[in-house]
Amino acid sequence: MLFGTLKPVQIAYHVPDPELAARSFANSFGWGPFFLFEHIALSRCLYRGAPATFDHSSAYGQAGDLMIELITQHGEAPSVLRDLYAREEVGVHHVAHFVTNLHDALNEARAAGVKIALDACTATGTSFAMLDTARELGHMVELYEPAGDLLKFYRYVRRAAESWNGAQPLRRLGG
């Protein structure tokens, strides 16, 4: 069994506009509040093993025990988003999971013949990867370690949802 038992911690939807989608999802499903990061900076980005640019924005909210990400790409460069969706399409893009050690998990994926679609690191130091599992699952699988700023952000979003009364469904965050 690849990686042992994976437990989803996030579902990410590709959307044309995370701001509009956040307001709609909050209104339609009661999910939120959503926190919008625009043009997320990356210090490293390998798309299918080659250096690449991945200019994207995401809004993050909570739906029960799962974080919800609403993600879009700025531009039409080849990417993990464009692998599955055109700019205006909507659908589940990836499901994220925590792993104990990302390096070991990626080596395990390679050994099993799973393609690493994205291997990246945010400007703040959070490494993450996306595995191309679209044929098997209909979406990609994202992996990262539950540590540092990432874990703090997961807790922040969850706490905000626990006391959320439906007001201000979208909040902008820097960097």
C-alpha positions as CSV (number, residue, x, y, z in Angstrom):
1,M,0.0,0.0,0.0
2,L,1.5,3.3,-1.1
3,F,2.3,5.6,1.9
4,G,0.3,3.4,4.3
5,T,-3.2,4.8,4.9
6,L,-3.7,8.3,3.6
7,K,-6.3,10.5,5.3
8,P,-7.6,13.5,3.4
9,V,-7.1,16.8,5.1
10,Q,-8.1,19.1,2.2
11,I,-10.2,19.0,-1.0
12,A,-9.1,21.5,-3.7
13,Y,-11.5,22.7,-6.4
14,H,-10.2,24.4,-9.5
15,V,-12.3,27.5,-10.1
16,P,-12.0,30.4,-12.5
17,D,-12.2,33.0,-9.6
18,P,-11.5,32.0,-6.0
19,E,-13.0,35.2,-4.7
20,L,-16.4,34.6,-6.4
21,A,-16.2,30.9,-5.6
22,A,-15.6,31.6,-1.9
23,R,-18.6,33.8,-1.7
24,S,-20.7,31.2,-3.6
25,F,-19.5,28.2,-1.5
26,A,-20.1,30.1,1.7
27,N,-23.6,31.0,0.6
28,S,-24.5,27.7,-0.9
29,F,-22.8,25.2,1.5
30,G,-22.1,27.2,4.7
31,W,-18.3,26.6,4.2
32,G,-16.0,29.3,5.4
33,P,-14.8,31.8,6.1
34,F,-12.3,31.7,3.2
35,F,-8.9,33.3,3.4
36,L,-7.5,34.5,0.0
37,F,-3.8,34.4,-0.9
38,E,-3.2,36.0,-4.3
39,H,-0.2,35.1,-6.5
40,I,1.3,32.7,-4.1
41,A,5.1,33.0,-4.2
42,L,7.2,29.9,-4.7
43,S,10.9,29.5,-4.1
44,R,11.1,26.3,-6.1
45,C,8.8,24.8,-8.7
46,L,9.4,21.7,-10.8
47,Y,6.6,20.8,-13.2
48,R,7.0,17.2,-14.3
49,G,10.7,17.4,-13.4
50,A,11.5,20.7,-15.2
51,P,11.8,24.2,-13.7
52,A,8.6,26.1,-14.2
53,T,6.6,29.1,-13.1
54,F,3.3,28.4,-11.3
55,D,1.4,31.7,-10.8
56,H,-1.7,30.8,-8.8
57,S,-4.1,32.1,-6.2
58,S,-6.1,30.2,-3.6
59,A,-8.8,30.8,-1.1
60,Y,-8.9,28.4,2.0
61,G,-11.9,27.7,4.1
62,Q,-13.3,24.9,6.3
63,A,-16.0,22.3,5.7
64,G,-16.4,20.3,8.8
65,D,-13.1,18.4,9.3
66,L,-11.8,19.1,5.8
67,M,-10.1,22.2,4.6
68,I,-11.4,23.5,1.3
69,E,-9.1,25.1,-1.2
70,L,-10.4,27.1,-4.2
71,I,-7.5,27.4,-6.6
72,T,-6.9,29.1,-10.0
73,Q,-4.0,29.7,-12.2
74,H,-3.1,33.1,-13.8
75,G,-2.2,32.5,-17.4
76,E,-2.1,29.4,-19.6
77,A,1.4,28.0,-18.9
78,P,1.6,24.2,-18.7
79,S,0.9,23.2,-15.1
80,V,-0.8,20.8,-12.8
81,L,-4.0,22.9,-13.0
82,R,-4.0,23.0,-16.8
83,D,-3.3,19.2,-16.9
84,L,-6.9,18.7,-15.7
85,Y,-8.8,22.0,-16.3
86,A,-9.2,24.8,-18.7
87,R,-9.3,28.3,-17.2
88,E,-13.1,28.5,-16.9
89,E,-13.8,24.9,-15.8
90,V,-14.7,23.9,-12.2
91,G,-14.0,20.6,-10.5
92,V,-12.0,18.7,-7.9
93,H,-8.4,19.2,-8.7
94,H,-6.6,17.5,-5.8
95,V,-7.0,15.9,-2.4
96,A,-4.3,16.8,0.1
97,H,-2.8,14.5,2.7
98,F,-0.2,14.9,5.4
99,V,2.8,12.5,5.2
100,T,5.5,12.0,7.9
101,N,8.4,12.7,5.4
102,L,7.8,14.2,2.0
103,H,11.1,13.2,0.6
104,D,10.5,9.5,1.5
105,A,6.9,9.7,0.2
106,L,8.1,11.0,-3.2
107,N,10.8,8.3,-3.4
108,E,8.1,5.7,-2.6
109,A,5.8,7.2,-5.3
110,R,8.6,7.1,-7.9
111,A,9.4,3.5,-7.0
112,A,5.8,2.6,-7.5
113,G,5.7,4.3,-10.9
114,V,3.6,7.2,-9.8
115,K,4.4,10.4,-11.7
116,I,5.4,13.5,-9.7
117,A,3.5,16.3,-11.5
118,L,4.6,19.1,-9.2
119,D,7.5,19.4,-6.7
120,A,7.5,22.9,-5.1
121,C,8.2,25.0,-2.1
122,T,6.5,28.2,-1.0
123,A,8.5,31.3,-0.4
124,T,7.9,30.8,3.3
125,G,9.5,27.3,3.2
126,T,6.6,24.8,2.9
127,S,7.5,22.0,0.5
128,F,4.6,20.2,-1.2
129,A,4.1,17.9,-4.2
130,M,1.3,16.7,-6.4
131,L,1.1,13.2,-7.7
132,D,-0.6,12.5,-11.0
133,T,-3.3,10.1,-9.9
134,A,-5.9,11.5,-12.4
135,R,-6.3,8.2,-14.2
136,E,-6.9,6.3,-11.0
137,L,-8.8,8.9,-9.0
138,G,-10.0,11.6,-11.3
139,H,-7.8,14.1,-9.5
140,M,-4.3,14.6,-8.3
141,V,-3.0,13.9,-4.8
142,E,-1.1,16.6,-2.9
143,L,1.4,15.7,-0.2
144,Y,3.1,17.7,2.5
145,E,4.3,17.5,6.1
146,P,2.2,18.7,9.0
147,A,4.7,21.1,10.4
148,G,5.6,24.8,10.9
149,D,3.6,27.5,9.2
150,L,1.4,25.0,7.3
151,L,0.1,23.4,10.5
152,K,-0.4,26.8,12.1
153,F,-2.5,27.9,9.0
154,Y,-4.6,24.7,9.2
155,R,-5.4,25.5,12.8
156,Y,-6.1,29.2,12.1
157,V,-8.6,28.3,9.4
158,R,-10.3,25.7,11.6
159,R,-10.6,28.1,14.6
160,A,-12.0,30.8,12.3
161,A,-14.7,28.4,11.1
162,E,-15.6,27.3,14.6
163,S,-16.7,30.8,15.6
164,W,-17.9,32.0,12.1
165,N,-21.4,33.5,12.0
166,G,-21.6,33.7,8.2
167,A,-20.4,37.4,8.0
168,Q,-17.5,38.4,5.8
169,P,-17.1,35.1,3.9
170,L,-13.9,36.2,2.2
171,R,-10.8,37.7,3.9
172,R,-7.7,38.7,2.1
173,L,-4.2,37.6,3.3
174,G,-0.8,38.8,2.2
175,G,2.1,37.0,0.7
